Amino acid sequence: MKQFFKNDNEFICEYCEKLVSKLNYTTRDHCPYCLYSKHVDINPGDRANECRGPLKPIGIEKYKNTYKILYKCEKCGQNHKNIMANDDDMNIIIEISKNNS
């Protein structure tokens, strides 16, 4: 079982350069505008991963009553998953889901 550390801070997205506000219900782990993330966690919210590479969204998978965004780190190549946030851009979610076909 993974440990979870609540770490919900605003940040500037390193990919699209937009200001990303706090999520206010869980740890913010990706940009809602472009869906890029950063390879910073070993366990959710711990910010203990030294890689720090960009996580490119490459696919979508169904997860319970929502979706997970599938990522590939552009620095180390590791695959990663994040649960979709309530404010994620659905047009980008739909576009990325076409990669699953």
PyRosetta script that sets phi, psi and omega in degrees:
from pyrosetta import init, pose_from_sequence

init()
pose = pose_from_sequence("MKQFFKNDNEFICEYCEKLVSKLNYTTRDHCPYCLYSKHVDINPGDRANECRGPLKPIGIEKYKNTYKILYKCEKCGQNHKNIMANDDDMNIIIEISKNNS")
pose.set_psi(1, 126.6)
pose.set_omega(1, 179.2)
pose.set_phi(2, -73.5)
pose.set_psi(2, 142.6)
pose.set_omega(2, 172.2)
pose.set_phi(3, -79.5)
pose.set_psi(3, 147.3)
pose.set_omega(3, 180.0)
pose.set_phi(4, -119.9)
pose.set_psi(4, 129.0)
pose.set_omega(4, 177.7)
pose.set_phi(5, -116.7)
pose.set_psi(5, 118.8)
pose.set_omega(5, 178.7)
pose.set_phi(6, -71.8)
pose.set_psi(6, 120.4)
pose.set_omega(6, -177.6)
pose.set_phi(7, -143.8)
pose.set_psi(7, 82.0)
pose.set_omega(7, -172.7)
pose.set_phi(8, -111.4)
pose.set_psi(8, 87.3)
pose.set_omega(8, -179.0)
pose.set_phi(9, -118.4)
pose.set_psi(9, 150.7)
pose.set_omega(9, 173.4)
pose.set_phi(10, -76.3)
pose.set_psi(10, 156.1)
pose.set_omega(10, -179.3)
pose.set_phi(11, -157.2)
pose.set_psi(11, 166.0)
pose.set_omega(11, 172.6)
pose.set_phi(12, -95.5)
pose.set_psi(12, 124.8)
pose.set_omega(12, 178.9)
pose.set_phi(13, -65.1)
pose.set_psi(13, 128.6)
pose.set_omega(13, -179.9)
pose.set_phi(14, -75.0)
pose.set_psi(14, -13.3)
pose.set_omega(14, -179.4)
pose.set_phi(15, -93.3)
pose.set_psi(15, -54.7)
pose.set_omega(15, -176.9)
pose.set_phi(16, -102.4)
pose.set_psi(16, -6.8)
pose.set_omega(16, 176.2)
pose.set_phi(17, 65.5)
pose.set_psi(17, 20.6)
pose.set_omega(17, 176.2)
pose.set_phi(18, -88.8)
pose.set_psi(18, 151.0)
pose.set_omega(18, 174.9)
pose.set_phi(19, -74.8)
pose.set_psi(19, 125.7)
pose.set_omega(19, -179.4)
pose.set_phi(20, -108.9)
pose.set_psi(20, 119.6)
pose.set_omega(20, -177.5)
pose.set_phi(21, -82.2)
pose.set_psi(21, 167.9)
pose.set_omega(21, 175.7)
pose.set_phi(22, -59.0)
pose.set_psi(22, 152.1)
pose.set_omega(22, 178.1)
pose.set_phi(23, -85.6)
pose.set_psi(23, -30.6)
pose.set_omega(23, 176.1)
pose.set_phi(24, 69.9)
pose.set_psi(24, 8.2)
pose.set_omega(24, 172.4)
pose.set_phi(25, -137.6)
pose.set_psi(25, -12.9)
pose.set_omega(25, 175.7)
pose.set_phi(26, -162.8)
pose.set_psi(26, -175.9)
pose.set_omega(26, 179.1)
pose.set_phi(27, -71.2)
pose.set_psi(27, 128.6)
pose.set_omega(27, 175.5)
pose.set_phi(28, -77.2)
pose.set_psi(28, 122.6)
pose.set_omega(28, -176.9)
pose.set_phi(29, -127.6)
pose.set_psi(29, 5.5)
pose.set_omega(29, 175.8)
pose.set_phi(30, -161.8)
pose.set_psi(30, 165.6)
pose.set_omega(30, -179.0)
pose.set_phi(31, -81.1)
pose.set_psi(31, 128.9)
pose.set_omega(31, -180.0)
pose.set_phi(32, -75.4)
pose.set_psi(32, -12.9)
pose.set_omega(32, -177.1)
pose.set_phi(33, -87.9)
pose.set_psi(33, -42.8)
pose.set_omega(33, -178.4)
pose.set_phi(34, -117.5)
pose.set_psi(34, -10.8)
pose.set_omega(34, 179.7)
pose.set_phi(35, 71.3)
pose.set_psi(35, 2.7)
pose.set_omega(35, 174.8)
pose.set_phi(36, -66.0)
pose.set_psi(36, 152.9)
pose.set_omega(36, 177.1)
pose.set_phi(37, -131.7)
pose.set_psi(37, -176.1)
pose.set_omega(37, 178.3)
pose.set_phi(38, -132.7)
pose.set_psi(38, 136.7)
pose.set_omega(38, -175.5)
pose.set_phi(39, -76.3)
pose.set_psi(39, 78.3)
pose.set_omega(39, -174.7)
pose.set_phi(40, -114.9)
pose.set_psi(40, -17.8)
pose.set_omega(40, -174.2)
pose.set_phi(41, -106.6)
pose.set_psi(41, 142.8)
pose.set_omega(41, 165.1)
pose.set_phi(42, -94.7)
pose.set_psi(42, -53.6)
pose.set_omega(42, 169.1)
pose.set_phi(43, -108.5)
pose.set_psi(43, 147.4)
pose.set_omega(43, -175.1)
pose.set_phi(44, -49.0)
pose.set_psi(44, 122.0)
pose.set_omega(44, 175.8)
pose.set_phi(45, 85.5)
pose.set_psi(45, -4.1)
pose.set_omega(45, -174.5)
pose.set_phi(46, -80.0)
pose.set_psi(46, -19.7)
pose.set_omega(46, 179.2)
pose.set_phi(47, 54.4)
pose.set_psi(47, 33.9)
pose.set_omega(47, -174.8)
pose.set_phi(48, -100.0)
pose.set_psi(48, -2.6)
pose.set_omega(48, -179.2)
pose.set_phi(49, -81.6)
pose.set_psi(49, 129.7)
pose.set_omega(49, -177.8)
pose.set_phi(50, -83.4)
pose.set_psi(50, -9.7)
pose.set_omega(50, -176.8)
pose.set_phi(51, -58.2)
pose.set_psi(51, -57.0)
pose.set_omega(51, 178.7)
pose.set_phi(52, 63.0)
pose.set_psi(52, 17.0)
pose.set_omega(52, 178.9)
pose.set_phi(53, -77.0)
pose.set_psi(53, 160.8)
pose.set_omega(53, 177.0)
pose.set_phi(54, -72.8)
pose.set_psi(54, 135.9)
pose.set_omega(54, 176.1)
pose.set_phi(55, -99.5)
pose.set_psi(55, 111.0)
pose.set_omega(55, -178.7)
pose.set_phi(56, -85.5)
pose.set_psi(56, 128.9)
pose.set_omega(56, 176.2)
pose.set_phi(57, -71.1)
pose.set_psi(57, 124.9)
pose.set_omega(57, -175.1)
pose.set_phi(58, -122.2)
pose.set_psi(58, -8.8)
pose.set_omega(58, -178.7)
pose.set_phi(59, -174.4)
pose.set_psi(59, 174.0)
pose.set_omega(59, -179.8)
pose.set_phi(60, -133.9)
pose.set_psi(60, 141.3)
pose.set_omega(60, 173.0)
pose.set_phi(61, -134.1)
pose.set_psi(61, 146.7)
pose.set_omega(61, 177.5)
pose.set_phi(62, -67.0)
pose.set_psi(62, 137.3)
pose.set_omega(62, 178.4)
pose.set_phi(63, -144.0)
pose.set_psi(63, 110.6)
pose.set_omega(63, -177.2)
pose.set_phi(64, 50.9)
pose.set_psi(64, -120.9)
pose.set_omega(64, -179.1)
pose.set_phi(65, -102.3)
pose.set_psi(65, 21.5)
pose.set_omega(65, 179.0)
pose.set_phi(66, -142.7)
pose.set_psi(66, -153.3)
pose.set_omega(66, -179.1)
pose.set_phi(67, -136.9)
pose.set_psi(67, 157.5)
pose.set_omega(67, 170.5)
pose.set_phi(68, -112.5)
pose.set_psi(68, 141.5)
pose.set_omega(68, 174.9)
pose.set_phi(69, -91.4)
pose.set_psi(69, 129.1)
pose.set_omega(69, 179.2)
pose.set_phi(70, -93.7)
pose.set_psi(70, 132.4)
pose.set_omega(70, -176.3)
pose.set_phi(71, -123.7)
pose.set_psi(71, 155.7)
pose.set_omega(71, 168.9)
pose.set_phi(72, -130.0)
pose.set_psi(72, 127.1)
pose.set_omega(72, 179.3)
pose.set_phi(73, -71.4)
pose.set_psi(73, 126.8)
pose.set_omega(73, -179.5)
pose.set_phi(74, -77.8)
pose.set_psi(74, -7.4)
pose.set_omega(74, 178.7)
pose.set_phi(75, -99.3)
pose.set_psi(75, -53.4)
pose.set_omega(75, -174.6)
pose.set_phi(76, -106.0)
pose.set_psi(76, -11.0)
pose.set_omega(76, 177.5)
pose.set_phi(77, 85.1)
pose.set_psi(77, -2.8)
pose.set_omega(77, -178.9)
pose.set_phi(78, -68.2)
pose.set_psi(78, 143.6)
pose.set_omega(78, 174.4)
pose.set_phi(79, -89.2)
pose.set_psi(79, 149.7)
pose.set_omega(79, -174.5)
pose.set_phi(80, -150.3)
pose.set_psi(80, 157.9)
pose.set_omega(80, 177.8)
pose.set_phi(81, -133.6)
pose.set_psi(81, 141.7)
pose.set_omega(81, 173.6)
pose.set_phi(82, -132.4)
pose.set_psi(82, 142.4)
pose.set_omega(82, 175.5)
pose.set_phi(83, -72.4)
pose.set_psi(83, 138.3)
pose.set_omega(83, 177.5)
pose.set_phi(84, -59.0)
pose.set_psi(84, 142.0)
pose.set_omega(84, 177.0)
pose.set_phi(85, -95.4)
pose.set_psi(85, 157.9)
pose.set_omega(85, -178.2)
pose.set_phi(86, -58.9)
pose.set_psi(86, -28.8)
pose.set_omega(86, -175.9)
pose.set_phi(87, -102.5)
pose.set_psi(87, 12.9)
pose.set_omega(87, 177.7)
pose.set_phi(88, -65.1)
pose.set_psi(88, 145.8)
pose.set_omega(88, 179.1)
pose.set_phi(89, -69.1)
pose.set_psi(89, 109.0)
pose.set_omega(89, -176.9)
pose.set_phi(90, -64.8)
pose.set_psi(90, -28.6)
pose.set_omega(90, 177.4)
pose.set_phi(91, -63.4)
pose.set_psi(91, -38.5)
pose.set_omega(91, 178.3)
pose.set_phi(92, -73.0)
pose.set_psi(92, -38.2)
pose.set_omega(92, 175.9)
pose.set_phi(93, -56.7)
pose.set_psi(93, -46.8)
pose.set_omega(93, -179.9)
pose.set_phi(94, -63.1)
pose.set_psi(94, -44.3)
pose.set_omega(94, -179.2)
pose.set_phi(95, -62.1)
pose.set_psi(95, -44.8)
pose.set_omega(95, -179.9)
pose.set_phi(96, -67.2)
pose.set_psi(96, -34.2)
pose.set_omega(96, -179.1)
pose.set_phi(97, -63.8)
pose.set_psi(97, -21.6)
pose.set_omega(97, 177.2)
pose.set_phi(98, -66.7)
pose.set_psi(98, -22.1)
pose.set_omega(98, 176.6)
pose.set_phi(99, -66.8)
pose.set_psi(99, -21.5)
pose.set_omega(99, -178.7)
pose.set_phi(100, -74.0)
pose.set_psi(100, -19.3)
pose.set_omega(100, -174.4)
pose.set_phi(101, -77.9)
pose.dump_pdb("model.pdb")
